[in-house]
Amino acid sequence: YFMAVLYVSGLLPMVVLYELRMILKSCVNEDPFIMRNVTSLKRIGLISLLIGVIFVTKAILFLTYLTLVVIFVFALAALFCYVMADVFEEAVKHKEEIDLTI
């Protein structure tokens, strides 16, 4: 079970890194307020929440202080990503509205 937790918690951040790469690529292209970034932030939030849940199940079986820290960090990261996704979604709406008026 512990090896499965380690493998999953090691593979899921690879998806997070890919999504972050897509967000940074759009920022480099000077177009950060697109729906693709909103989708990426929501995926990162979901993956962070999933990692937190995986470590909650690990904490039920084998509780350590580091496990509690990981749960807290990933829950906070999920919350942050969902809030940023909502902010970006509003920014996309405003940007589209401004683009239509010009």
SEDO-678002 format. One record per atom (N, C-alpha, C, O, CB): residue number from 1; x, y, z. Coordinates in Angstrom, 3 decimals. Atoms other than C-alpha are relative to their C-alpha. Glycine has a CB too. Example, Ala and Ser with C-alpha at 12.3 -4.5 7.8 and 13.67 -1.06 7.14 Angstrom:
REM SEDO-678002
seq:1 | east:0.890 | north:-1.190 | up:0.000
seq:1 | east:12.300 | north:-4.500 | up:7.800
seq:1 | east:0.900 | north:1.200 | up:0.000
seq:1 | east:1.936 | north:1.181 | up:0.665
seq:1 | east:-0.992 | north:0.027 | up:1.246
seq:2 | east:-0.820 | north:-1.190 | up:-0.060
seq:2 | east:13.670 | north:-1.060 | up:7.140
seq:2 | east:-0.770 | north:1.090 | up:0.730
seq:2 | east:-0.261 | north:2.198 | up:0.899
seq:2 | east:0.414 | north:0.462 | up:-1.415
//
This chain:
REM SEDO-678002
seq:1 | east:0.818 | north:-1.199 | up:0.000
seq:1 | east:0.000 | north:0.000 | up:0.000
seq:1 | east:0.862 | north:1.263 | up:0.000
seq:1 | east:0.570 | north:2.222 | up:-0.714
seq:1 | east:-0.931 | north:-0.002 | up:1.205
seq:2 | east:-0.836 | north:-1.193 | up:-0.103
seq:2 | east:2.760 | north:2.447 | up:0.909
seq:2 | east:0.728 | north:0.292 | up:-1.306
seq:2 | east:0.932 | north:1.454 | up:-1.657
seq:2 | east:1.007 | north:-0.160 | up:1.128
seq:3 | east:-0.652 | north:-0.220 | up:1.296
seq:3 | east:4.531 | north:1.920 | up:-2.408
seq:3 | east:-0.984 | north:0.587 | up:-1.007
seq:3 | east:-0.612 | north:1.439 | up:-1.813
seq:3 | east:0.588 | north:-1.319 | up:-0.542
seq:4 | east:1.015 | north:-0.552 | up:0.901
seq:4 | east:1.287 | north:2.610 | up:-4.272
seq:4 | east:-0.226 | north:1.480 | up:0.297
seq:4 | east:-0.372 | north:2.286 | up:-0.623
seq:4 | east:-1.327 | north:-0.780 | up:0.130
seq:5 | east:0.161 | north:-1.411 | up:-0.388
seq:5 | east:0.872 | north:5.857 | up:-2.304
seq:5 | east:1.169 | north:0.819 | up:-0.535
seq:5 | east:0.981 | north:1.917 | up:-1.058
seq:5 | east:-0.100 | north:0.145 | up:1.547
seq:6 | east:-1.181 | north:-0.728 | up:0.475
seq:6 | east:4.419 | north:6.865 | up:-3.179
seq:6 | east:-0.002 | north:0.147 | up:-1.521
seq:6 | east:0.331 | north:1.212 | up:-2.040
seq:6 | east:1.275 | north:-0.713 | up:0.451
seq:7 | east:0.039 | north:-0.085 | up:1.461
seq:7 | east:4.006 | north:6.038 | up:-6.875
seq:7 | east:-1.040 | north:1.005 | up:-0.471
seq:7 | east:-0.761 | north:1.839 | up:-1.332
seq:7 | east:-0.292 | north:-1.371 | up:-0.604
seq:8 | east:1.071 | north:-0.905 | up:0.429
seq:8 | east:0.695 | north:7.868 | up:-7.208
seq:8 | east:0.340 | north:1.439 | up:0.369
seq:8 | east:0.134 | north:2.357 | up:-0.424
seq:8 | east:-1.346 | north:-0.408 | up:0.633
seq:9 | east:-0.341 | north:-1.359 | up:-0.413
seq:9 | east:1.900 | north:10.857 | up:-5.214
seq:9 | east:1.254 | north:0.508 | up:-0.715
seq:9 | east:1.588 | north:1.687 | up:-0.605
seq:9 | east:0.203 | north:0.054 | up:1.513
seq:10 | east:-1.127 | north:-0.417 | up:0.828
seq:10 | east:4.954 | north:10.936 | up:-7.462
seq:10 | east:-0.394 | north:0.250 | up:-1.439
seq:10 | east:0.200 | north:1.095 | up:-2.108
seq:10 | east:1.082 | north:-1.033 | up:0.048
seq:11 | east:0.422 | north:-0.167 | up:1.389
seq:11 | east:3.132 | north:10.618 | up:-10.780
seq:11 | east:-0.966 | north:1.170 | up:-0.180
seq:11 | east:-0.920 | north:1.858 | up:-1.200
seq:11 | east:-0.646 | north:-1.275 | up:-0.497
seq:12 | east:0.962 | north:-1.101 | up:0.135
seq:12 | east:0.340 | north:13.116 | up:-10.127
seq:12 | east:0.666 | north:1.376 | up:-0.089
seq:12 | east:0.197 | north:2.217 | up:-0.856
seq:12 | east:-0.957 | north:-0.015 | up:1.170
seq:13 | east:-0.664 | north:-1.298 | up:0.180
seq:13 | east:2.736 | north:16.051 | up:-9.650
seq:13 | east:0.603 | north:0.204 | up:-1.387
seq:13 | east:0.852 | north:1.340 | up:-1.790
seq:13 | east:1.080 | north:0.152 | up:1.024
seq:14 | east:-0.477 | north:-0.152 | up:1.376
seq:14 | east:4.051 | north:15.327 | up:-13.143
seq:14 | east:-1.083 | north:0.672 | up:-0.853
seq:14 | east:-0.775 | north:1.490 | up:-1.720
seq:14 | east:0.393 | north:-1.382 | up:-0.603
seq:15 | east:1.108 | north:-0.651 | up:0.701
seq:15 | east:0.601 | north:16.305 | up:-14.449
seq:15 | east:-0.078 | north:1.465 | up:0.423
seq:15 | east:-0.332 | north:2.342 | up:-0.404
seq:15 | east:-1.346 | north:-0.726 | up:0.289
seq:16 | east:0.007 | north:-1.379 | up:-0.495
seq:16 | east:0.733 | north:19.410 | up:-12.252
seq:16 | east:1.097 | north:0.809 | up:-0.693
seq:16 | east:0.865 | north:1.948 | up:-1.099
seq:16 | east:0.192 | north:0.032 | up:1.540
seq:17 | east:-1.096 | north:-0.699 | up:0.678
seq:17 | east:4.101 | north:20.344 | up:-13.757
seq:17 | east:-0.329 | north:0.278 | up:-1.459
seq:17 | east:0.018 | north:1.339 | up:-1.980
seq:17 | east:1.285 | north:-0.814 | up:0.093
seq:18 | east:0.413 | north:-0.225 | up:1.388
seq:18 | east:2.693 | north:19.909 | up:-17.271
seq:18 | east:-0.988 | north:1.160 | up:-0.087
seq:18 | east:-0.869 | north:2.019 | up:-0.960
seq:18 | east:-0.627 | north:-1.279 | up:-0.592
seq:19 | east:0.992 | north:-1.083 | up:0.017
seq:19 | east:-0.265 | north:22.173 | up:-16.464
seq:19 | east:0.660 | north:1.343 | up:0.307
seq:19 | east:0.324 | north:2.352 | up:-0.311
seq:19 | east:-1.126 | north:-0.282 | up:1.017
seq:20 | east:-0.726 | north:-1.233 | up:-0.298
seq:20 | east:2.053 | north:24.769 | up:-14.912
seq:20 | east:0.808 | north:0.464 | up:-1.198
seq:20 | east:0.928 | north:1.663 | up:-1.451
seq:20 | east:0.918 | north:-0.197 | up:1.202
seq:21 | east:-0.761 | north:-0.333 | up:1.204
seq:21 | east:4.165 | north:24.629 | up:-18.038
seq:21 | east:-0.899 | north:0.651 | up:-1.044
seq:21 | east:-0.487 | north:1.598 | up:-1.715
seq:21 | east:0.663 | north:-1.255 | up:-0.583
seq:22 | east:0.948 | north:-0.592 | up:0.948
seq:22 | east:1.089 | north:25.368 | up:-20.170
seq:22 | east:-0.395 | north:1.426 | up:0.431
seq:22 | east:-0.534 | north:2.320 | up:-0.403
seq:22 | east:-1.261 | north:-0.890 | up:-0.121
seq:23 | east:0.342 | north:-1.332 | up:-0.502
seq:23 | east:0.178 | north:28.317 | up:-17.935
seq:23 | east:1.151 | north:0.971 | up:-0.253
seq:23 | east:0.933 | north:2.093 | up:-0.712
seq:23 | east:-0.336 | north:-0.056 | up:1.509
seq:24 | east:-1.152 | north:-0.873 | up:0.212
seq:24 | east:3.699 | north:29.730 | up:-18.102
seq:24 | east:0.235 | north:0.281 | up:-1.479
seq:24 | east:0.677 | north:1.371 | up:-1.844
seq:24 | east:1.244 | north:-0.621 | up:0.609
seq:25 | east:-0.154 | north:-0.210 | up:1.440
seq:25 | east:3.796 | north:29.248 | up:-21.868
seq:25 | east:-0.961 | north:1.076 | up:-0.486
seq:25 | east:-0.600 | north:1.893 | up:-1.332
seq:25 | east:-0.236 | north:-1.312 | up:-0.769
seq:26 | east:0.945 | north:-1.039 | up:0.410
seq:26 | east:0.664 | north:31.369 | up:-22.232
seq:26 | east:0.412 | north:1.367 | up:0.544
seq:26 | east:0.152 | north:2.391 | up:-0.087
seq:26 | east:-1.417 | north:-0.349 | up:0.475
seq:27 | east:-0.496 | north:-1.277 | up:-0.541
seq:27 | east:2.210 | north:34.030 | up:-19.984
seq:27 | east:1.158 | north:0.536 | up:-0.835
seq:27 | east:1.271 | north:1.744 | up:-1.045
seq:27 | east:0.446 | north:-0.171 | up:1.466
seq:28 | east:-1.110 | north:-0.418 | up:0.854
seq:28 | east:5.326 | north:34.094 | up:-22.142
seq:28 | east:-0.539 | north:0.548 | up:-1.318
seq:28 | east:0.024 | north:1.487 | up:-1.880
seq:28 | east:0.971 | north:-1.179 | up:-0.257
seq:29 | east:0.629 | north:-0.481 | up:1.237
seq:29 | east:3.070 | north:34.536 | up:-25.190
seq:29 | east:-0.841 | north:1.248 | up:0.232
seq:29 | east:-1.536 | north:1.706 | up:-0.674
seq:29 | east:-0.868 | north:-1.093 | up:-0.607
seq:30 | east:0.693 | north:-1.224 | up:-0.390
seq:30 | east:1.596 | north:37.562 | up:-23.354
seq:30 | east:-1.508 | north:-0.094 | up:-0.159
seq:30 | east:-2.164 | north:0.871 | up:-0.550
seq:30 | east:0.514 | north:1.153 | up:-0.807
seq:31 | east:1.449 | north:0.197 | up:0.022
seq:31 | east:-1.909 | north:36.088 | up:-23.224
seq:31 | east:-0.399 | north:-0.888 | up:1.177
seq:31 | east:-0.831 | north:-2.023 | up:0.978
seq:31 | east:-0.461 | north:-0.631 | up:-1.354
seq:32 | east:0.250 | north:0.864 | up:-1.159
seq:32 | east:-2.415 | north:34.851 | up:-19.651
seq:32 | east:-1.480 | north:-0.245 | up:0.290
seq:32 | east:-1.826 | north:-1.248 | up:0.915
seq:32 | east:0.638 | north:0.599 | up:1.210
seq:33 | east:1.410 | north:0.111 | up:-0.357
seq:33 | east:-6.177 | north:35.394 | up:-19.448
seq:33 | east:-0.780 | north:-0.731 | up:-1.093
seq:33 | east:-1.507 | north:-0.126 | up:-1.880
seq:33 | east:-0.603 | north:1.391 | up:0.243
seq:34 | east:0.717 | north:0.861 | up:0.942
seq:34 | east:-7.496 | north:32.482 | up:-21.501
seq:34 | east:-0.653 | north:-1.127 | up:0.795
seq:34 | east:-0.236 | north:-1.430 | up:1.913
seq:34 | east:0.964 | north:-0.571 | up:-1.107
seq:35 | east:0.726 | north:1.065 | up:-0.696
seq:35 | east:-9.888 | north:29.681 | up:-20.585
seq:35 | east:0.867 | north:-1.235 | up:0.226
seq:35 | east:0.612 | north:-2.009 | up:1.148
seq:35 | east:-1.242 | north:-0.386 | up:-0.788
seq:36 | east:-0.914 | north:1.140 | up:-0.177
seq:36 | east:-7.105 | north:27.119 | up:-20.997
seq:36 | east:0.688 | north:0.085 | up:1.358
seq:36 | east:0.885 | north:-0.935 | up:2.018
seq:36 | east:1.058 | north:-0.041 | up:-1.136
seq:37 | east:-0.643 | north:-0.161 | up:-1.299
seq:37 | east:-5.405 | north:28.581 | up:-17.915
seq:37 | east:-0.977 | north:-0.277 | up:1.138
seq:37 | east:-0.595 | north:-0.826 | up:2.171
seq:37 | east:0.577 | north:1.406 | up:0.136
seq:38 | east:1.022 | north:0.296 | up:-1.009
seq:38 | east:-8.664 | north:28.388 | up:-15.961
seq:38 | east:-0.137 | north:-1.511 | up:0.155
seq:38 | east:-0.194 | north:-2.024 | up:1.273
seq:38 | east:-1.368 | north:0.637 | up:-0.386
seq:39 | east:0.100 | north:1.455 | up:-0.025
seq:39 | east:-8.955 | north:24.717 | up:-16.898
seq:39 | east:1.229 | north:-0.617 | up:0.665
seq:39 | east:1.110 | north:-1.553 | up:1.454
seq:39 | east:-0.167 | north:-0.549 | up:-1.424
seq:40 | east:-1.233 | north:0.519 | up:-0.604
seq:40 | east:-5.323 | north:24.105 | up:-15.949
seq:40 | east:0.004 | north:0.208 | up:1.510
seq:40 | east:0.392 | north:-0.689 | up:2.259
seq:40 | east:1.228 | north:0.677 | up:-0.623
seq:41 | east:0.035 | north:-0.258 | up:-1.443
seq:41 | east:-5.779 | north:25.741 | up:-12.549
seq:41 | east:-0.993 | north:-0.910 | up:0.708
seq:41 | east:-0.733 | north:-1.366 | up:1.821
seq:41 | east:-0.354 | north:1.459 | up:0.270
seq:42 | east:0.975 | north:0.907 | up:-0.604
seq:42 | east:-8.881 | north:23.657 | up:-11.875
seq:42 | east:0.544 | north:-1.426 | up:0.058
seq:42 | east:0.301 | north:-2.144 | up:1.028
seq:42 | east:-1.318 | north:0.032 | up:-0.787
seq:43 | east:-0.608 | north:1.337 | up:-0.021
seq:43 | east:-7.000 | north:20.487 | up:-12.823
seq:43 | east:1.059 | north:-0.100 | up:1.096
seq:43 | east:1.139 | north:-1.108 | up:1.799
seq:43 | east:0.626 | north:-0.329 | up:-1.369
seq:44 | east:-1.018 | north:0.000 | up:-1.044
seq:44 | east:-4.114 | north:21.434 | up:-10.543
seq:44 | east:-0.664 | north:-0.074 | up:1.373
seq:44 | east:-0.187 | north:-0.778 | up:2.263
seq:44 | east:0.891 | north:1.260 | up:-0.104
seq:45 | east:0.726 | north:0.055 | up:-1.267
seq:45 | east:-6.606 | north:22.034 | up:-7.737
seq:45 | east:-0.558 | north:-1.373 | up:0.280
seq:45 | east:-0.495 | north:-1.856 | up:1.411
seq:45 | east:-1.114 | north:1.004 | up:0.005
seq:46 | east:0.550 | north:1.341 | up:-0.160
seq:46 | east:-8.264 | north:18.684 | up:-8.323
seq:46 | east:1.090 | north:-1.010 | up:0.344
seq:46 | east:0.901 | north:-1.866 | up:1.208
seq:46 | east:-0.727 | north:-0.427 | up:-1.271
seq:47 | east:-1.102 | north:0.924 | up:-0.273
seq:47 | east:-4.943 | north:16.852 | up:-8.379
seq:47 | east:0.546 | north:0.232 | up:1.405
seq:47 | east:0.875 | north:-0.726 | up:2.106
seq:47 | east:1.123 | north:0.166 | up:-1.048
seq:48 | east:-0.470 | north:-0.290 | up:-1.361
seq:48 | east:-3.828 | north:18.630 | up:-5.196
seq:48 | east:-0.956 | north:-0.572 | up:1.034
seq:48 | east:-0.534 | north:-1.127 | up:2.048
seq:48 | east:0.156 | north:1.514 | up:0.210
seq:49 | east:0.991 | north:0.567 | up:-0.909
seq:49 | east:-7.060 | north:17.632 | up:-3.520
seq:49 | east:0.096 | north:-1.520 | up:0.035
seq:49 | east:-0.031 | north:-2.129 | up:1.097
seq:49 | east:-1.408 | north:0.429 | up:-0.412
seq:50 | east:-0.140 | north:1.450 | up:0.079
seq:50 | east:-6.601 | north:14.052 | up:-4.721
seq:50 | east:1.228 | north:-0.483 | up:0.774
seq:50 | east:1.166 | north:-1.496 | up:1.470
seq:50 | east:0.091 | north:-0.443 | up:-1.461
seq:51 | east:-1.195 | north:0.368 | up:-0.757
seq:51 | east:-3.076 | north:13.917 | up:-3.312
seq:51 | east:-0.264 | north:0.134 | up:1.494
seq:51 | east:0.170 | north:-0.705 | up:2.283
seq:51 | east:1.202 | north:0.875 | up:-0.415
seq:52 | east:0.355 | north:-0.165 | up:-1.405
seq:52 | east:-4.407 | north:15.274 | up:-0.025
seq:52 | east:-0.851 | north:-1.143 | up:0.517
seq:52 | east:-0.643 | north:-1.622 | up:1.632
seq:52 | east:-0.727 | north:1.300 | up:0.201
seq:53 | east:0.859 | north:1.122 | up:-0.402
seq:53 | east:-7.087 | north:12.564 | up:0.080
seq:53 | east:0.806 | north:-1.287 | up:0.097
seq:53 | east:0.581 | north:-2.091 | up:1.003
seq:53 | east:-1.163 | north:-0.179 | up:-0.996
seq:54 | east:-0.854 | north:1.189 | up:-0.055
seq:54 | east:-4.498 | north:9.885 | up:-0.684
seq:54 | east:0.789 | north:-0.018 | up:1.310
seq:54 | east:0.924 | north:-1.061 | up:1.951
seq:54 | east:0.966 | north:-0.039 | up:-1.214
seq:55 | east:-0.774 | north:-0.046 | up:-1.237
seq:55 | east:-2.420 | north:11.074 | up:2.250
seq:55 | east:-0.886 | north:-0.063 | up:1.240
seq:55 | east:-0.416 | north:-0.464 | up:2.305
seq:55 | east:0.839 | north:1.258 | up:0.036
seq:56 | east:0.928 | north:0.200 | up:-1.117
seq:56 | east:-5.509 | north:11.199 | up:4.495
seq:56 | east:-0.198 | north:-1.494 | up:0.229
seq:56 | east:-0.213 | north:-1.950 | up:1.372
seq:56 | east:-1.367 | north:0.700 | up:-0.274
seq:57 | east:0.137 | north:1.445 | up:-0.160
seq:57 | east:-5.997 | north:7.489 | up:3.794
seq:57 | east:1.279 | north:-0.608 | up:0.571
seq:57 | east:1.227 | north:-1.558 | up:1.353
seq:57 | east:-0.345 | north:-0.657 | up:-1.345
seq:58 | east:-1.254 | north:0.478 | up:-0.580
seq:58 | east:-2.323 | north:6.953 | up:4.553
seq:58 | east:0.067 | north:0.343 | up:1.492
seq:58 | east:0.568 | north:-0.447 | up:2.292
seq:58 | east:1.207 | north:0.611 | up:-0.746
seq:59 | east:-0.033 | north:-0.420 | up:-1.406
seq:59 | east:-2.726 | north:8.891 | up:7.817
seq:59 | east:-0.888 | north:-0.884 | up:0.860
seq:59 | east:-0.613 | north:-1.077 | up:2.044
seq:59 | east:-0.436 | north:1.461 | up:0.132
seq:60 | east:0.863 | north:0.908 | up:-0.755
seq:60 | east:-5.537 | north:6.563 | up:8.848
seq:60 | east:0.763 | north:-1.267 | up:0.361
seq:60 | east:0.605 | north:-1.802 | up:1.458
seq:60 | east:-1.268 | north:-0.346 | up:-0.807
seq:61 | east:-0.750 | north:1.225 | up:-0.240
seq:61 | east:-3.198 | north:3.594 | up:8.522
seq:61 | east:1.299 | north:0.226 | up:0.769
seq:61 | east:1.675 | north:-0.578 | up:1.621
seq:61 | east:0.304 | north:-0.665 | up:-1.306
seq:62 | east:-1.297 | north:-0.258 | up:-0.611
seq:62 | east:0.080 | north:5.185 | up:9.589
seq:62 | east:0.187 | north:1.498 | up:0.123
seq:62 | east:0.545 | north:2.164 | up:-0.848
seq:62 | east:1.150 | north:-0.636 | up:-0.825
seq:63 | east:-0.019 | north:-1.438 | up:-0.219
seq:63 | east:0.050 | north:8.650 | up:11.103
seq:63 | east:1.399 | north:0.476 | up:0.389
seq:63 | east:2.017 | north:-0.036 | up:1.322
seq:63 | east:-1.011 | north:0.386 | up:1.083
seq:64 | east:-1.248 | north:-0.678 | up:-0.342
seq:64 | east:3.175 | north:10.803 | up:11.084
seq:64 | east:-0.240 | north:1.505 | up:-0.099
seq:64 | east:-1.226 | north:1.947 | up:-0.688
seq:64 | east:1.177 | north:-0.453 | up:-0.942
seq:65 | east:0.133 | north:-1.454 | up:0.074
seq:65 | east:3.699 | north:14.533 | up:11.483
seq:65 | east:0.167 | north:0.498 | up:-1.426
seq:65 | east:-0.512 | north:1.435 | up:-1.846
seq:65 | east:1.021 | north:0.673 | up:0.910
seq:66 | east:-0.225 | north:-0.412 | up:1.382
seq:66 | east:4.990 | north:14.821 | up:7.937
seq:66 | east:-1.238 | north:-0.255 | up:-0.865
seq:66 | east:-1.534 | north:0.520 | up:-1.775
seq:66 | east:1.211 | north:-0.738 | up:-0.582
seq:67 | east:1.231 | north:0.274 | up:0.725
seq:67 | east:1.809 | north:13.215 | up:6.631
seq:67 | east:-1.014 | north:1.106 | up:0.243
seq:67 | east:-1.697 | north:1.531 | up:-0.688
seq:67 | east:-0.579 | north:-1.357 | up:0.412
seq:68 | east:0.918 | north:-1.096 | up:-0.307
seq:68 | east:-0.230 | north:15.883 | up:8.403
seq:68 | east:0.409 | north:1.286 | up:-0.711
seq:68 | east:-0.447 | north:2.041 | up:-1.172
seq:68 | east:-0.057 | north:0.236 | up:1.509
seq:69 | east:-0.491 | north:-1.177 | up:0.712
seq:69 | east:1.970 | north:18.593 | up:6.891
seq:69 | east:-0.343 | north:-0.093 | up:-1.482
seq:69 | east:-0.784 | north:0.888 | up:-2.080
seq:69 | east:1.519 | north:0.154 | up:0.188
seq:70 | east:0.304 | north:0.196 | up:1.422
seq:70 | east:1.521 | north:17.130 | up:3.391
seq:70 | east:-1.494 | north:0.202 | up:-0.255
seq:70 | east:-1.875 | north:0.831 | up:-1.242
seq:70 | east:0.438 | north:-1.414 | up:-0.463
seq:71 | east:1.449 | north:-0.175 | up:0.148
seq:71 | east:-2.262 | north:16.980 | up:3.865
seq:71 | east:-0.353 | north:1.482 | up:0.038
seq:71 | east:-1.117 | north:1.968 | up:-0.796
seq:71 | east:-0.764 | north:-0.764 | up:1.111
seq:72 | east:0.280 | north:-1.426 | up:-0.127
seq:72 | east:-2.335 | north:20.601 | up:5.000
seq:72 | east:0.478 | north:0.780 | up:-1.222
seq:72 | east:-0.246 | north:1.635 | up:-1.731
seq:72 | east:0.655 | north:0.552 | up:1.258
seq:73 | east:-0.570 | north:-0.724 | up:1.137
seq:73 | east:-0.086 | north:21.821 | up:2.171
seq:73 | east:-0.825 | north:-0.232 | up:-1.263
seq:73 | east:-1.118 | north:0.715 | up:-1.993
seq:73 | east:1.457 | north:-0.431 | up:-0.235
seq:74 | east:0.743 | north:0.271 | up:1.230
seq:74 | east:-2.029 | north:20.076 | up:-0.581
seq:74 | east:-1.449 | north:0.486 | up:0.086
seq:74 | east:-2.025 | north:0.869 | up:-0.932
seq:74 | east:0.027 | north:-1.492 | up:-0.307
seq:75 | east:1.340 | north:-0.574 | up:-0.151
seq:75 | east:-5.410 | north:21.127 | up:0.837
seq:75 | east:0.049 | north:1.500 | up:-0.234
seq:75 | east:-0.841 | north:2.057 | up:-0.876
seq:75 | east:-0.577 | north:-0.307 | up:1.402
seq:76 | east:-0.171 | north:-1.426 | up:0.210
seq:76 | east:-4.170 | north:24.708 | up:0.901
seq:76 | east:0.287 | north:0.308 | up:-1.470
seq:76 | east:-0.221 | north:1.292 | up:-2.008
seq:76 | east:1.126 | north:0.534 | up:0.883
seq:77 | east:-0.297 | north:-0.182 | up:1.425
seq:77 | east:-2.785 | north:24.373 | up:-2.635
seq:77 | east:-1.261 | north:-0.167 | up:-0.839
seq:77 | east:-1.470 | north:0.585 | up:-1.790
seq:77 | east:1.078 | north:-0.997 | up:-0.460
seq:78 | east:1.250 | north:0.201 | up:0.730
seq:78 | east:-6.136 | north:23.035 | up:-3.868
seq:78 | east:-0.910 | north:1.213 | up:0.151
seq:78 | east:-1.496 | north:1.683 | up:-0.824
seq:78 | east:-0.716 | north:-1.266 | up:0.492
seq:79 | east:0.823 | north:-1.180 | up:-0.245
seq:79 | east:-7.982 | north:25.924 | up:-2.262
seq:79 | east:0.528 | north:1.199 | up:-0.775
seq:79 | east:-0.244 | north:1.929 | up:-1.396
seq:79 | east:-0.048 | north:0.318 | up:1.497
seq:80 | east:-0.616 | north:-1.106 | up:0.727
seq:80 | east:-5.536 | north:28.433 | up:-3.731
seq:80 | east:-0.249 | north:-0.113 | up:-1.505
seq:80 | east:-0.561 | north:0.882 | up:-2.159
seq:80 | east:1.501 | north:0.043 | up:0.280
seq:81 | east:0.195 | north:0.188 | up:1.444
seq:81 | east:-5.844 | north:26.939 | up:-7.220
seq:81 | east:-1.443 | north:0.246 | up:-0.412
seq:81 | east:-1.696 | north:0.844 | up:-1.458
seq:81 | east:0.417 | north:-1.407 | up:-0.412
seq:82 | east:1.404 | north:-0.240 | up:0.333
seq:82 | east:-9.638 | north:26.970 | up:-7.154
seq:82 | east:-0.342 | north:1.486 | up:0.071
seq:82 | east:-1.098 | north:1.985 | up:-0.762
seq:82 | east:-0.912 | north:-0.791 | up:0.940
seq:83 | east:0.239 | north:-1.446 | up:-0.088
seq:83 | east:-9.673 | north:30.608 | up:-6.016
seq:83 | east:0.632 | north:0.708 | up:-1.194
seq:83 | east:0.010 | north:1.581 | up:-1.799
seq:83 | east:0.565 | north:0.573 | up:1.328
seq:84 | east:-0.666 | north:-0.622 | up:1.155
seq:84 | east:-7.144 | north:31.568 | up:-8.705
seq:84 | east:-0.731 | north:-0.317 | up:-1.301
seq:84 | east:-0.777 | north:0.521 | up:-2.202
seq:84 | east:1.459 | north:-0.472 | up:-0.095
seq:85 | east:0.768 | north:0.351 | up:1.196
seq:85 | east:-9.213 | north:29.703 | up:-11.310
seq:85 | east:-1.222 | north:0.899 | up:-0.122
seq:85 | east:-1.552 | north:1.347 | up:-1.220
seq:85 | east:-0.426 | north:-1.483 | up:0.040
seq:86 | east:1.152 | north:-0.900 | up:0.048
seq:86 | east:-12.264 | north:31.772 | up:-10.365
seq:86 | east:0.416 | north:1.421 | up:-0.361
seq:86 | east:-0.273 | north:2.097 | up:-1.125
seq:86 | east:-0.729 | north:-0.002 | up:1.340
seq:87 | east:-0.499 | north:-1.339 | up:0.329
seq:87 | east:-10.228 | north:34.982 | up:-10.510
seq:87 | east:0.357 | north:0.083 | up:-1.478
seq:87 | east:0.021 | north:1.063 | up:-2.144
seq:87 | east:1.227 | north:0.354 | up:0.867
seq:88 | east:-0.365 | north:0.009 | up:1.416
seq:88 | east:-8.837 | north:34.048 | up:-13.915
seq:88 | east:-1.241 | north:-0.078 | up:-0.886
seq:88 | east:-1.277 | north:0.533 | up:-1.955
seq:88 | east:0.937 | north:-1.175 | up:-0.303
seq:89 | east:1.226 | north:0.103 | up:0.783
seq:89 | east:-12.313 | north:33.125 | up:-15.153
seq:89 | east:-0.685 | north:1.367 | up:-0.112
seq:89 | east:-1.170 | north:1.736 | up:-1.182
seq:89 | east:-0.958 | north:-1.031 | up:0.634
seq:90 | east:0.561 | north:-1.357 | up:0.048
seq:90 | east:-13.594 | north:36.590 | up:-14.216
seq:90 | east:0.850 | north:0.907 | up:-0.883
seq:90 | east:0.319 | north:1.737 | up:-1.621
seq:90 | east:-0.106 | north:0.592 | up:1.419
seq:91 | east:-0.890 | north:-0.806 | up:0.836
seq:91 | east:-10.544 | north:38.144 | up:-15.858
seq:91 | east:-0.203 | north:-0.312 | up:-1.480
seq:91 | east:-0.154 | north:0.588 | up:-2.318
seq:91 | east:1.464 | north:-0.240 | up:0.393
seq:92 | east:0.261 | north:0.385 | up:1.391
seq:92 | east:-11.234 | north:36.186 | up:-19.050
seq:92 | east:-1.288 | north:0.650 | up:-0.481
seq:92 | east:-1.345 | north:1.161 | up:-1.600
seq:92 | east:-0.086 | north:-1.542 | up:-0.142
seq:93 | east:1.264 | north:-0.628 | up:0.389
seq:93 | east:-14.826 | north:37.450 | up:-19.082
seq:93 | east:0.177 | north:1.489 | up:-0.240
seq:93 | east:-0.329 | north:2.028 | up:-1.223
seq:93 | east:-1.063 | north:-0.231 | up:1.072
seq:94 | east:-0.236 | north:-1.438 | up:0.166
seq:94 | east:-13.695 | north:41.042 | up:-18.593
seq:94 | east:0.845 | north:0.289 | up:-1.233
seq:94 | east:0.593 | north:1.252 | up:-1.957
seq:94 | east:0.682 | north:0.573 | up:1.240
seq:95 | east:-0.858 | north:-0.198 | up:1.175
seq:95 | east:-10.995 | north:40.695 | up:-21.235
seq:95 | east:-0.796 | north:-0.175 | up:-1.284
seq:95 | east:-0.632 | north:0.605 | up:-2.222
seq:95 | east:1.187 | north:-0.980 | up:0.021
seq:96 | east:0.817 | north:0.208 | up:1.194
seq:96 | east:-13.470 | north:39.299 | up:-23.769
seq:96 | east:-0.966 | north:1.160 | up:-0.208
seq:96 | east:-1.216 | north:1.571 | up:-1.341
seq:96 | east:-0.774 | north:-1.317 | up:0.103
seq:97 | east:0.911 | north:-1.145 | up:0.103
seq:97 | east:-15.884 | north:42.126 | up:-22.995
seq:97 | east:0.737 | north:1.236 | up:-0.502
seq:97 | east:0.220 | north:1.974 | up:-1.340
seq:97 | east:-0.655 | north:0.292 | up:1.360
seq:98 | east:-0.784 | north:-1.145 | up:0.442
seq:98 | east:-13.162 | north:44.730 | up:-23.429
seq:98 | east:0.424 | north:-0.170 | up:-1.454
seq:98 | east:0.414 | north:0.796 | up:-2.216
seq:98 | east:1.231 | north:0.187 | up:0.895
seq:99 | east:-0.398 | north:0.246 | up:1.392
seq:99 | east:-11.968 | north:43.103 | up:-26.666
seq:99 | east:-1.147 | north:0.257 | up:-0.962
seq:99 | east:-0.918 | north:0.677 | up:-2.096
seq:99 | east:0.501 | north:-1.431 | up:-0.166
seq:100 | east:1.151 | north:-0.221 | up:0.878
seq:100 | east:-15.494 | north:43.335 | up:-28.072
seq:100 | east:-0.361 | north:1.474 | up:-0.133
seq:100 | east:-0.963 | north:1.876 | up:-1.129
seq:100 | east:-1.195 | north:-0.767 | up:0.516
seq:101 | east:0.348 | north:-1.420 | up:0.065
seq:101 | east:-15.843 | north:47.031 | up:-27.281
seq:101 | east:0.992 | north:0.810 | up:-0.830
seq:101 | east:0.684 | north:1.923 | up:-1.259
seq:101 | east:-0.076 | north:0.573 | up:1.396
seq:102 | east:-1.023 | north:-0.757 | up:0.769
seq:102 | east:-12.676 | north:48.059 | up:-29.100
seq:102 | east:-0.126 | north:-0.297 | up:-1.468
seq:102 | east:0.637 | north:0.238 | up:-2.274
seq:102 | east:1.429 | north:-0.342 | up:0.478
//
